[in-house]
Amino acid sequence: MPSVKTAISMPESTFREADRLAKRMRIPRSRFFAQAVEAYVRRWKDRQIMQRLNEVHKGPPDAEDKAFLEASHRLLAKLTERDRW
């Protein structure tokens, strides 16, 4: 994948911490910043997905959800009872 150069501004203390950490990790500083941005983007996308799922599933469970939950609880109770010492 092609790389793009960019300039960013940040507090000097943050830059120094990032620089020290990149050295400890033995990776180039540019790679450190790229990995940090990749992780941030991934986390943001995950939050967006979670928000959408929460929106879809808000409110009380419907009859199908209730039946599934009850069946799950019965199965869990059986498994727990069977695996007791």
N, CA, C and O atoms as a GROMACS GRO file, in nm:
protein
  340
    1MET      N    1   0.085  -0.116   0.000
    1MET     CA    2   0.000   0.000   0.000
    1MET      C    3   0.090   0.123   0.000
    1MET      O    4   0.187   0.129   0.075
    2PRO      N    5   0.059   0.221  -0.082
    2PRO     CA    6   0.143   0.341  -0.087
    2PRO      C    7   0.131   0.421   0.043
    2PRO      O    8   0.027   0.421   0.109
    3SER      N    9   0.239   0.488   0.077
    3SER     CA   10   0.241   0.571   0.198
    3SER      C   11   0.219   0.717   0.162
    3SER      O   12   0.246   0.759   0.050
    4VAL      N   13   0.169   0.792   0.259
    4VAL     CA   14   0.146   0.935   0.243
    4VAL      C   15   0.214   1.005   0.359
    4VAL      O   16   0.200   0.963   0.474
    5LYS      N   17   0.287   1.108   0.330
    5LYS     CA   18   0.350   1.187   0.435
    5LYS      C   19   0.253   1.295   0.480
    5LYS      O   20   0.177   1.350   0.400
    6THR      N   21   0.257   1.324   0.610
    6THR     CA   22   0.170   1.427   0.664
    6THR      C   23   0.243   1.498   0.779
    6THR      O   24   0.337   1.444   0.836
    7ALA      N   25   0.199   1.615   0.810
    7ALA     CA   26   0.253   1.688   0.925
    7ALA      C   27   0.141   1.705   1.026
    7ALA      O   28   0.027   1.736   0.990
    8ILE      N   29   0.173   1.684   1.153
    8ILE     CA   30   0.074   1.700   1.258
    8ILE      C   31   0.134   1.786   1.369
    8ILE      O   32   0.255   1.794   1.384
    9SER      N   33   0.047   1.849   1.444
    9SER     CA   34   0.090   1.926   1.560
    9SER      C   35   0.036   1.859   1.685
    9SER      O   36  -0.077   1.809   1.687
   10MET      N   37   0.117   1.860   1.790
   10MET     CA   38   0.077   1.801   1.917
   10MET      C   39   0.161   1.866   2.026
   10MET      O   40   0.263   1.928   1.998
   11PRO      N   41   0.117   1.850   2.149
   11PRO     CA   42   0.198   1.902   2.259
   11PRO      C   43   0.337   1.836   2.259
   11PRO      O   44   0.350   1.717   2.230
   12GLU      N   45   0.437   1.914   2.293
   12GLU     CA   46   0.573   1.862   2.292
   12GLU      C   47   0.589   1.743   2.386
   12GLU      O   48   0.661   1.648   2.355
   13SER      N   49   0.522   1.746   2.500
   13SER     CA   50   0.533   1.635   2.596
   13SER      C   51   0.478   1.506   2.536
   13SER      O   52   0.534   1.398   2.558
   14THR      N   53   0.370   1.516   2.461
   14THR     CA   54   0.313   1.397   2.395
   14THR      C   55   0.410   1.344   2.291
   14THR      O   56   0.430   1.223   2.280
   15PHE      N   57   0.470   1.434   2.216
   15PHE     CA   58   0.567   1.393   2.114
   15PHE      C   59   0.684   1.321   2.180
   15PHE      O   60   0.729   1.217   2.130
   16ARG      N   61   0.734   1.375   2.290
   16ARG     CA   62   0.849   1.311   2.358
   16ARG      C   63   0.812   1.172   2.408
   16ARG      O   64   0.891   1.079   2.396
   17GLU      N   65   0.693   1.159   2.466
   17GLU     CA   66   0.650   1.027   2.512
   17GLU      C   67   0.640   0.929   2.397
   17GLU      O   68   0.685   0.814   2.407
   18ALA      N   69   0.582   0.973   2.287
   18ALA     CA   70   0.568   0.887   2.169
   18ALA      C   71   0.706   0.848   2.116
   18ALA      O   72   0.728   0.732   2.080
   19ASP      N   73   0.796   0.942   2.111
   19ASP     CA   74   0.931   0.916   2.062
   19ASP      C   75   1.001   0.813   2.150
   19ASP      O   76   1.063   0.719   2.100
   20ARG      N   77   0.991   0.830   2.283
   20ARG     CA   78   1.052   0.734   2.375
   20ARG      C   79   0.991   0.595   2.358
   20ARG      O   80   1.063   0.495   2.357
   21LEU      N   81   0.860   0.590   2.345
   21LEU     CA   82   0.794   0.461   2.332
   21LEU      C   83   0.831   0.393   2.201
   21LEU      O   84   0.854   0.272   2.198
   22ALA      N   85   0.838   0.468   2.094
   22ALA     CA   86   0.879   0.411   1.965
   22ALA      C   87   1.020   0.352   1.976
   22ALA      O   88   1.046   0.245   1.921
   23LYS      N   89   1.108   0.421   2.046
   23LYS     CA   90   1.245   0.369   2.065
   23LYS      C   91   1.243   0.241   2.146
   23LYS      O   92   1.314   0.146   2.114
   24ARG      N   93   1.162   0.239   2.253
   24ARG     CA   94   1.152   0.117   2.334
   24ARG      C   95   1.097   0.001   2.254
   24ARG      O   96   1.137  -0.114   2.272
   25MET      N   97   1.003   0.032   2.164
   25MET     CA   98   0.942  -0.071   2.080
   25MET      C   99   1.031  -0.109   1.962
   25MET      O  100   1.005  -0.207   1.892
   26ARG      N  101   1.137  -0.030   1.943
   26ARG     CA  102   1.232  -0.052   1.833
   26ARG      C  103   1.165  -0.047   1.696
   26ARG      O  104   1.189  -0.130   1.608
   27ILE      N  105   1.079   0.054   1.683
   27ILE     CA  106   1.017   0.078   1.552
   27ILE      C  107   1.038   0.224   1.516
   27ILE      O  108   1.054   0.308   1.605
   28PRO      N  109   1.037   0.255   1.387
   28PRO     CA  110   1.050   0.395   1.349
   28PRO      C  111   0.932   0.477   1.404
   28PRO      O  112   0.820   0.428   1.417
   29ARG      N  113   0.960   0.602   1.436
   29ARG     CA  114   0.857   0.690   1.490
   29ARG      C  115   0.738   0.700   1.394
   29ARG      O  116   0.624   0.702   1.439
   30SER      N  117   0.764   0.706   1.265
   30SER     CA  118   0.653   0.717   1.169
   30SER      C  119   0.564   0.592   1.176
   30SER      O  120   0.442   0.602   1.164
   31ARG      N  121   0.626   0.475   1.196
   31ARG     CA  122   0.547   0.352   1.208
   31ARG      C  123   0.465   0.355   1.337
   31ARG      O  124   0.350   0.310   1.340
   32PHE      N  125   0.524   0.407   1.443
   32PHE     CA  126   0.454   0.420   1.570
   32PHE      C  127   0.327   0.503   1.553
   32PHE      O  128   0.219   0.463   1.597
   33PHE      N  129   0.341   0.618   1.489
   33PHE     CA  130   0.224   0.705   1.469
   33PHE      C  131   0.122   0.638   1.376
   33PHE      O  132   0.002   0.650   1.398
   34ALA      N  133   0.170   0.568   1.273
   34ALA     CA  134   0.077   0.500   1.182
   34ALA      C  135  -0.002   0.393   1.258
   34ALA      O  136  -0.123   0.380   1.239
   35GLN      N  137   0.067   0.316   1.343
   35GLN     CA  138  -0.003   0.212   1.420
   35GLN      C  139  -0.103   0.274   1.518
   35GLN      O  140  -0.212   0.220   1.539
   36ALA      N  141  -0.066   0.386   1.576
   36ALA     CA  142  -0.157   0.453   1.670
   36ALA      C  143  -0.284   0.499   1.598
   36ALA      O  144  -0.394   0.482   1.650
   37VAL      N  145  -0.268   0.555   1.480
   37VAL     CA  146  -0.385   0.601   1.404
   37VAL      C  147  -0.470   0.482   1.360
   37VAL      O  148  -0.592   0.487   1.367
   38GLU      N  149  -0.404   0.374   1.316
   38GLU     CA  150  -0.478   0.254   1.276
   38GLU      C  151  -0.562   0.201   1.393
   38GLU      O  152  -0.678   0.165   1.375
   39ALA      N  153  -0.503   0.196   1.511
   39ALA     CA  154  -0.575   0.147   1.629
   39ALA      C  155  -0.692   0.239   1.663
   39ALA      O  156  -0.800   0.192   1.699
   40TYR      N  157  -0.670   0.369   1.652
   40TYR     CA  158  -0.776   0.465   1.682
   40TYR      C  159  -0.892   0.450   1.584
   40TYR      O  160  -1.008   0.452   1.624
   41VAL      N  161  -0.861   0.436   1.456
   41VAL     CA  162  -0.966   0.421   1.354
   41VAL      C  163  -1.044   0.292   1.377
   41VAL      O  164  -1.166   0.291   1.368
   42ARG      N  165  -0.973   0.184   1.408
   42ARG     CA  166  -1.039   0.056   1.434
   42ARG      C  167  -1.133   0.068   1.554
   42ARG      O  168  -1.246   0.021   1.548
   43ARG      N  169  -1.086   0.132   1.662
   43ARG     CA  170  -1.168   0.150   1.782
   43ARG      C  171  -1.290   0.236   1.752
   43ARG      O  172  -1.399   0.208   1.802
   44TRP      N  173  -1.274   0.339   1.672
   44TRP     CA  174  -1.386   0.426   1.636
   44TRP      C  175  -1.490   0.348   1.556
   44TRP      O  176  -1.610   0.359   1.582
   45LYS      N  177  -1.444   0.268   1.460
   45LYS     CA  178  -1.537   0.187   1.380
   45LYS      C  179  -1.612   0.088   1.469
   45LYS      O  180  -1.733   0.070   1.454
   46ASP      N  181  -1.540   0.024   1.562
   46ASP     CA  182  -1.604  -0.070   1.653
   46ASP      C  183  -1.713  -0.001   1.736
   46ASP      O  184  -1.820  -0.057   1.756
   47ARG      N  185  -1.684   0.120   1.783
   47ARG     CA  186  -1.784   0.195   1.861
   47ARG      C  187  -1.906   0.227   1.776
   47ARG      O  188  -2.019   0.221   1.825
   48GLN      N  189  -1.884   0.263   1.650
   48GLN     CA  190  -1.997   0.293   1.562
   48GLN      C  191  -2.084   0.170   1.543
   48GLN      O  192  -2.207   0.180   1.545
   49ILE      N  193  -2.022   0.056   1.524
   49ILE     CA  194  -2.097  -0.069   1.508
   49ILE      C  195  -2.176  -0.099   1.636
   49ILE      O  196  -2.294  -0.135   1.630
   50MET      N  197  -2.110  -0.082   1.752
   50MET     CA  198  -2.178  -0.108   1.879
   50MET      C  199  -2.296  -0.014   1.898
   50MET      O  200  -2.401  -0.056   1.945
   51GLN      N  201  -2.279   0.112   1.863
   51GLN     CA  202  -2.390   0.207   1.876
   51GLN      C  203  -2.507   0.167   1.788
   51GLN      O  204  -2.623   0.174   1.829
   52ARG      N  205  -2.476   0.124   1.664
   52ARG     CA  206  -2.585   0.080   1.575
   52ARG      C  207  -2.655  -0.043   1.628
   52ARG      O  208  -2.778  -0.053   1.624
   53LEU      N  209  -2.576  -0.139   1.680
   53LEU     CA  210  -2.637  -0.260   1.737
   53LEU      C  211  -2.723  -0.226   1.858
   53LEU      O  212  -2.833  -0.280   1.873
   54ASN      N  213  -2.674  -0.138   1.943
   54ASN     CA  214  -2.753  -0.098   2.060
   54ASN      C  215  -2.882  -0.030   2.017
   54ASN      O  216  -2.987  -0.049   2.080
   55GLU      N  217  -2.876   0.049   1.913
   55GLU     CA  218  -2.995   0.117   1.863
   55GLU      C  219  -3.097   0.016   1.811
   55GLU      O  220  -3.217   0.028   1.838
   56VAL      N  221  -3.050  -0.083   1.738
   56VAL     CA  222  -3.139  -0.186   1.682
   56VAL      C  223  -3.201  -0.269   1.793
   56VAL      O  224  -3.318  -0.308   1.784
   57HIS      N  225  -3.124  -0.297   1.898
   57HIS     CA  226  -3.170  -0.389   2.002
   57HIS      C  227  -3.223  -0.320   2.127
   57HIS      O  228  -3.244  -0.385   2.230
   58LYS      N  229  -3.245  -0.189   2.119
   58LYS     CA  230  -3.298  -0.122   2.239
   58LYS      C  231  -3.445  -0.159   2.256
   58LYS      O  232  -3.512  -0.202   2.163
   59GLY      N  233  -3.489  -0.142   2.375
   59GLY     CA  234  -3.628  -0.176   2.404
   59GLY      C  235  -3.640  -0.316   2.458
   59GLY      O  236  -3.541  -0.390   2.463
   60PRO      N  237  -3.759  -0.355   2.497
   60PRO     CA  238  -3.778  -0.487   2.556
   60PRO      C  239  -3.765  -0.597   2.450
   60PRO      O  240  -3.790  -0.575   2.332
   61PRO      N  241  -3.724  -0.717   2.495
   61PRO     CA  242  -3.710  -0.828   2.399
   61PRO      C  243  -3.847  -0.870   2.346
   61PRO      O  244  -3.948  -0.864   2.417
   62ASP      N  245  -3.849  -0.914   2.220
   62ASP     CA  246  -3.974  -0.964   2.164
   62ASP      C  247  -3.990  -1.112   2.202
   62ASP      O  248  -3.905  -1.166   2.273
   63ALA      N  249  -4.095  -1.175   2.157
   63ALA     CA  250  -4.125  -1.313   2.194
   63ALA      C  251  -4.013  -1.408   2.151
   63ALA      O  252  -3.977  -1.499   2.226
   64GLU      N  253  -3.959  -1.389   2.033
   64GLU     CA  254  -3.851  -1.476   1.984
   64GLU      C  255  -3.726  -1.461   2.072
   64GLU      O  256  -3.663  -1.561   2.107
   65ASP      N  257  -3.692  -1.338   2.107
   65ASP     CA  258  -3.577  -1.315   2.195
   65ASP      C  259  -3.599  -1.380   2.331
   65ASP      O  260  -3.508  -1.442   2.386
   66LYS      N  261  -3.720  -1.366   2.386
   66LYS     CA  262  -3.750  -1.426   2.516
   66LYS      C  263  -3.736  -1.577   2.511
   66LYS      O  264  -3.680  -1.637   2.603
   67ALA      N  265  -3.786  -1.639   2.406
   67ALA     CA  266  -3.777  -1.784   2.392
   67ALA      C  267  -3.631  -1.828   2.383
   67ALA      O  268  -3.592  -1.928   2.443
   68PHE      N  269  -3.551  -1.754   2.309
   68PHE     CA  270  -3.410  -1.787   2.296
   68PHE      C  271  -3.339  -1.775   2.431
   68PHE      O  272  -3.260  -1.862   2.468
   69LEU      N  273  -3.366  -1.667   2.504
   69LEU     CA  274  -3.304  -1.648   2.635
   69LEU      C  275  -3.343  -1.758   2.732
   69LEU      O  276  -3.258  -1.808   2.806
   70GLU      N  277  -3.470  -1.796   2.732
   70GLU     CA  278  -3.514  -1.903   2.821
   70GLU      C  279  -3.447  -2.035   2.787
   70GLU      O  280  -3.404  -2.108   2.876
   71ALA      N  281  -3.439  -2.067   2.658
   71ALA     CA  282  -3.373  -2.191   2.615
   71ALA      C  283  -3.225  -2.187   2.653
   71ALA      O  284  -3.169  -2.289   2.694
   72SER      N  285  -3.161  -2.074   2.638
   72SER     CA  286  -3.020  -2.060   2.674
   72SER      C  287  -3.000  -2.082   2.823
   72SER      O  288  -2.906  -2.149   2.864
   73HIS      N  289  -3.088  -2.025   2.904
   73HIS     CA  290  -3.077  -2.042   3.049
   73HIS      C  291  -3.098  -2.189   3.089
   73HIS      O  292  -3.027  -2.240   3.176
   74ARG      N  293  -3.194  -2.256   3.025
   74ARG     CA  294  -3.216  -2.399   3.056
   74ARG      C  295  -3.093  -2.481   3.019
   74ARG      O  296  -3.052  -2.568   3.096
   75LEU      N  297  -3.034  -2.454   2.904
   75LEU     CA  298  -2.915  -2.528   2.861
   75LEU      C  299  -2.798  -2.500   2.955
   75LEU      O  300  -2.726  -2.593   2.994
   76LEU      N  301  -2.779  -2.377   2.992
   76LEU     CA  302  -2.671  -2.342   3.084
   76LEU      C  303  -2.691  -2.412   3.218
   76LEU      O  304  -2.594  -2.461   3.276
   77ALA      N  305  -2.815  -2.418   3.267
   77ALA     CA  306  -2.842  -2.485   3.394
   77ALA      C  307  -2.808  -2.634   3.384
   77ALA      O  308  -2.751  -2.690   3.477
   78LYS      N  309  -2.843  -2.697   3.271
   78LYS     CA  310  -2.811  -2.839   3.251
   78LYS      C  311  -2.661  -2.861   3.250
   78LYS      O  312  -2.610  -2.952   3.315
   79LEU      N  313  -2.590  -2.778   3.176
   79LEU     CA  314  -2.445  -2.792   3.166
   79LEU      C  315  -2.378  -2.769   3.300
   79LEU      O  316  -2.283  -2.840   3.336
   80THR      N  317  -2.426  -2.671   3.373
   80THR     CA  318  -2.370  -2.642   3.504
   80THR      C  319  -2.393  -2.759   3.600
   80THR      O  320  -2.303  -2.798   3.674
   81GLU      N  321  -2.513  -2.814   3.598
   81GLU     CA  322  -2.546  -2.926   3.686
   81GLU      C  323  -2.463  -3.048   3.648
   81GLU      O  324  -2.415  -3.118   3.737
   82ARG      N  325  -2.446  -3.075   3.522
   82ARG     CA  326  -2.371  -3.192   3.476
   82ARG      C  327  -2.224  -3.182   3.513
   82ARG      O  328  -2.160  -3.283   3.541
   83ASP      N  329  -2.168  -3.061   3.512
   83ASP     CA  330  -2.025  -3.044   3.534
   83ASP      C  331  -1.989  -3.017   3.679
   83ASP      O  332  -1.874  -2.985   3.709
   84ARG      N  333  -2.085  -3.030   3.769
   84ARG     CA  334  -2.053  -3.012   3.912
   84ARG      C  335  -1.972  -3.131   3.960
   84ARG      O  336  -1.984  -3.242   3.910
   85TRP      N  337  -1.889  -3.104   4.058
   85TRP     CA  338  -1.803  -3.211   4.112
   85TRP      C  339  -1.882  -3.292   4.205
   85TRP      O  340  -1.830  -3.388   4.262
   0.00000   0.00000   0.00000
